[in-house]
Amino acid sequence: MHLVTFRAKDGENVGVLDSGHVIAVGDLVPDAPRTMIGVIDAGKTLQKALADKLATAPASARLPVESVELMVPIPKPGKFICLGLNYALHAKEGGNAVPDYPALFVRVDSSLVAPNAPVVRPRASTHLDYECELTIVIGKTCRNVSETDALSHVFGYTIFNDVSVRDYQRKTTQWTAGKNFDGTGPVGPAIVTADALPPGADGIGIRTRLNGQVMQDSDTSDMVFKTARTVAILSEIMTLEPGDMIATGTPSGVGYARKPPVWMKQGDVLETEIDGIGVLRNPVVDA
């Protein structure tokens, strides 16, 4: 099931994305929560009820997806954790060793961007780069979870592009600056429930297109730390809670490693695609 958060006349709402249309969960199950966290907390009982009602949803409840304003699927997530150098070929293209422990950093809310909203190239730099990433959405609280049990705590997956300001990323050994400029991290459009993808979302295609040209084209089998291992490692450090998001790194083909480098600019169109999840599309504008 594909779930989106969208802006309705009376505020934030959650809908099921089906065949290019959005159906508010409340139009399918009248007492359904209006937030994605609420839908996650409601668990499989609500998912089944939504699936059962979807086929008989009235035409009046089906809104063309182009007619609604999509939001970041989980507005203001409790945690947005990112892995670096998590695809073997990406590590190698940048002259880095394949890590034996994940490089970790966080994204702040003001850096996140909704589907179709502009990615902002900051005034401080022209070195704006793309990074398509599979993103895990936690469904159940876990701490010190085993790798064997980790996938039972995953609600689903979405798409993220970890757009990076490369010169600021390189200013220090910590990557926070280059990864947290305002309006640089598009997320969405939908969260796909875990049952709709292979276990751990392993072996699915992931790619970036810039102005229609394929720049990254890989699949998640190249991830060094797969979904279960990633969740287990992070749960050793912190309590993972429903709605927490974990971006799992990017494959090879990034702009800085190309000769000459490719930097995004105003007027570009960035498309991030993951098989079974969808396409996240964002224009690029100057601040």
N, C-alpha and C positions, 0 to 999 in steps of 0.2 A: 504494500500500500504506500502511495505517495502522499505525504502530508505537507501542507504549506501554512504559513502564517501570513495573513493579509489584513490590510486596513479596511474596515467596514465603516459605514456611516456612524455606528455607535461604538467605534473603537476597534481594538485588536480582536481578531477572530482566527480560528483554525479551520481549514478546509481540506477535503480530499481532492487531490488532483487526478482527474480521470478523463482520458481522451480529449485533452485540451480544454477541459472545463474544471472549474472549482465549485465544489458543493460544500457549503458550511456544515461542519459536523453537527451543529444544532438542528439543521434541517433534516438530518438523518436520524439522529438520536436526540430528542428534545432536551434532555438534561445533561448533555455532553459538556465538558469544560470548554471555555473559550480561549484558553492559553495552551501552548504546546507542552509546557511543563505539566499542566493538568491532564492533558491527553496521555502523556508518558506515564504519569502516576496511575492513571486508570487501568493501564496494562492491557493484557490480551483480551479481557472481557469486552472492553470497549472496542478494540480493533475488530473483533468478530462481529459485534453488533453493527459497526459501520459497514463492514464488508457485506453483511447480509442485506442491508437496506440500500446499498449503492445502486443495484440494478433497477430498483423501482423508484428511484428519486425522480420527482416530477421535473419536467423540462424547465419550469419556471425557477427551479432551484439551481440549475446549471448555468454558472456564469462563465463566459469565455475568459480564459486566463489572461488574455490581453486587456480585458476590461477592469481588472482588479489591480490594486497596488500591492505587490508582494513585499513582504518585510524580511529581514533576517529571520530564518526559521525559528530560532530561539533568541528573541530580543534580550540583550544583556545577560548572556549566559553566566552562571556562577564562576566557571573557569573556562578559559579557552587556551589549551595547551598545545604547543607545536613541537614536532620533531624535526631536526635538521639532519641532512646527509643520510636519509633513510632509504634511498635507492642506491644500489651498488654502483650502477653506471653513472649516476649523478655525482656521487662522491669522487669517482675517478676522473670525470670531465673537469672537475675543479682542482685536480691535483691533491685530493685528500684521501687518506686511508679510509677503508671501509670500517666504520666504528664497531667496537665491541660493547659499547654502552651508548644509548641514544643521547644526542645533543638535544637539550630541552630549553625552550623559552616560552613566554606567554604573549598573547595578544590582548590589548585593552579594548574596551567597548567602542571608543571613539575611532578606532582604526577600521571597524567592520562596516561593510557596505552591503546594502540590499540588492537583490536581483534587479537588473535593468538600471540601477542607479550608477552615477559616474564614479569611476576610479579617479582619484585626484593626484595629478603629478604636482609635487610641492614646489614652492618657489625656490627652496634651498638646493635643488638638485635636478639634473636631467637624467640621472642613471636609474630609471624606473624599469624594473624587470618583473617578469611573470613566473609563477610557480604553481601549476595545477596540483591539487592535493585531495585525496580521499580523507574524509573527516568522520570520525567515530562519534556517535551520540550515546552517552551513558543512559541506561534505563533504570538501573537499580543501584542503590548505595552499596559501595564495596570498599573494603580496606583489607590489605594483605590477602587478596584473592589469588588463588592458584591459577596458573596458565590453563589448566584443564577446565576450570570453572568460569574463566574470564568471559567467554562469549555469552554466557547466560545473563550477564549484566549489561549487555549492549542492546539498546533499543533499536538503533538503526544507523544510517549513514547519510551524509550529505556531501556537497562539493564546496571546496574552498580554493581560492587562489591567493597564495601568500605573496602578494605583490610587495616587492622589496626595493628599498632605496639603497642601492649597492654601496655607494661611497660612504654613506652613513653606517651601514652594516659593518664596514671594514675599519671604522675609526677606532674601535676597541675590540677586545677579545669577546665581549658580550654583544649579542646581536640586537638588543632591545631597541636601540634608536632606529636602525634601518628597517625594523619590522613593525613599527607602531606609529608611523605618520598618519595623521587623520585621513580617513576615507581611502585606505589602500588595501583593504582585505575583503573582497566580495565573498558572500556565503549564500548557498541555496542552489536552485530555487526551492527544492523539496527535501524533506527527510524521508528516505525510503526505509521501511521497517526491515529488520534483519532477515525475516523469513522470506523476503522477496529476492535475496541475493545469495550467492554461495556462502558457506560458513566463513566468517571473518572477512567477507568481500574479497576473497583471494582469487587471483587470476582474471580479474576483469579489466577491460581496456580503460585507459586514462589518457587524455590528450589536451593540448592547448592549441587554439587557432588564433592568430593575430591577423586581422583584416582578411580572414578567410584562408590564410596560409597555415598549414600544420607546422607547429614549432616543436611540440613535444608529443610523442606517440609511444606509449609503453603499456604495461599492465602491472597490476599490483603484486604479481608474483616476484617482481624484482625488489620488493621491500625487504630490507634487512631485518627489521623488527615487525613481524606481522601483528595483526590486530590483537590476538590473545596475549602474546608476549608483551605488547605495549601496555595493555590494560593492567596486566599483572605487575609490571615494573612500576608504573605510576602509582598503583595502589599500595606499593611498599612505602611510598613517600608521603602520600596524602590520601584522605578520604575522597573517593570519587562519588559524585552525587547525581541524581537524575537531571538531565539537561546539560551536564558538563560536556564539552566538545574537545576532541583531540584530533588535530590535523597531523597526518602521518607522513609528511615529507613529500618531495617532488621528484619525478624522474628526470632523466637527462634531457638536454635540449634547451636549457635556459639561455637567456639572452647574453649574460656576461661571458659565457664560455664560447660564444661564437666568434668567428674571425671574419670581418670585424664584429664587435659586440652589437647587439640589437637592443636599443632602449625604446620604451614606449613613449608616445607623444600625444599631444592633443589631436583629436580626430580619429585616433585608432579605435578599433573595436576588438575587445578581448572576449573570447569564448572558451569556456572550460567545460569539458565533457567527460563524463564517466559512464560507461555502459551500464544500463539498468537503473541509473539514477536520473540522468537528463543532461541538459545544457544550461550553464550559467553564463549569461551574456551581459557585458558591461561596456559602455563607452569610456574613453579616457579623455579627461579635460585638464587644463591647467588651473592651478589655484588662483 
